[in-house]
Amino acid sequence: MTDPTVPRQESGGGSWGAQFLRCHLPMVLVGLVVLVAIVFVASDRWRRGAFIFGSAALLAAVFRLCLPTVRVGLLAVRGKPFDVAALSLLGSTIVFLAATINTLGVG
């Protein structure tokens, strides 16, 4: 007999991996963009890497703003307004710095 006070887990079918990916796909995409940024920074393209890293934060802000909390997975840290504001401020600051800092003779 089931307890009516305990919420039931919905079985949407599919494997555990597919359900995990469906829930955390936005975080996986942001993680991939951050990984690309790390590759650029490691290959001495720090301005491009910083620009891509800031873009990843802005992408996370867009996901957090547009998707419901159950779909953003690990991007939901605090309330939606705080998360969107913090990610937007961080991303736009990094993009601004990457776009305006002098390269000092390096690409």
C-alpha positions in Angstrom: 0.0 0.0 0.0 1.3 3.4 -0.9 1.5 6.4 1.5 -0.5 9.3 0.0 1.7 11.9 1.8 4.9 10.7 0.0 5.1 12.1 -3.5 5.3 9.5 -6.2 8.2 9.5 -8.6 7.0 9.8 -12.2 8.4 7.2 -14.5 8.6 8.8 -17.8 10.2 5.8 -19.4 13.7 5.6 -20.8 16.9 4.9 -19.0 18.4 6.7 -16.0 21.0 8.4 -18.2 18.3 9.8 -20.6 16.3 11.2 -17.7 19.5 12.7 -16.1 20.5 14.3 -19.4 17.0 15.7 -20.0 17.0 17.3 -16.6 20.6 18.6 -16.7 21.0 19.4 -20.4 21.3 23.2 -19.9 24.1 22.6 -17.4 25.9 20.2 -19.7 25.7 22.7 -22.5 27.1 25.5 -20.3 29.8 23.1 -19.2 30.8 22.3 -22.7 31.1 26.1 -23.5 33.3 26.5 -20.4 35.4 23.6 -21.6 35.9 25.3 -25.0 36.9 28.5 -23.1 39.5 26.6 -21.1 41.0 25.1 -24.3 41.4 28.6 -25.7 43.0 30.0 -22.5 45.3 27.0 -22.4 46.4 27.6 -26.0 47.4 31.3 -25.2 44.2 32.8 -26.6 43.1 34.2 -23.2 41.0 37.1 -24.6 38.9 34.7 -26.7 38.8 32.3 -23.8 37.6 35.0 -21.5 35.0 36.1 -24.0 33.7 32.6 -24.4 33.7 32.1 -20.6 31.6 35.3 -20.2 29.3 34.0 -22.9 28.8 30.8 -21.0 27.7 32.7 -18.0 25.3 34.7 -20.1 24.0 31.5 -21.6 23.4 30.1 -18.1 21.5 33.3 -17.3 19.3 32.8 -20.4 18.6 29.2 -19.5 17.8 30.1 -15.9 15.4 32.9 -17.0 13.6 30.9 -19.7 13.3 27.4 -18.4 11.4 26.2 -15.4 13.4 25.3 -12.3 13.0 21.6 -12.7 14.5 21.7 -16.1 17.7 23.8 -15.4 19.1 21.2 -13.0 22.3 22.4 -11.3 21.9 26.0 -12.6 19.2 26.6 -10.0 21.3 27.7 -7.0 19.1 30.3 -5.3 15.9 32.0 -6.4 15.4 32.7 -10.1 15.8 36.5 -9.8 19.1 36.2 -7.9 20.5 33.6 -10.2 19.7 35.5 -13.4 21.0 38.8 -11.9 24.2 37.2 -10.7 24.9 35.3 -13.9 24.1 38.3 -16.1 26.3 40.6 -14.1 29.2 38.1 -14.0 28.9 37.3 -17.7 28.5 40.8 -19.0 31.5 42.0 -16.8 33.7 39.3 -18.2 32.7 39.9 -21.8 33.2 43.7 -21.3 36.7 43.2 -19.8 37.7 40.7 -22.5 36.5 43.1 -25.2 38.2 46.2 -23.8 41.5 45.1 -22.3 44.6 45.8 -24.4 46.2 42.6 -25.7 49.7 43.9 -24.9 51.0 42.4 -28.1 49.5 39.0 -27.5 46.6 37.5 -29.5 
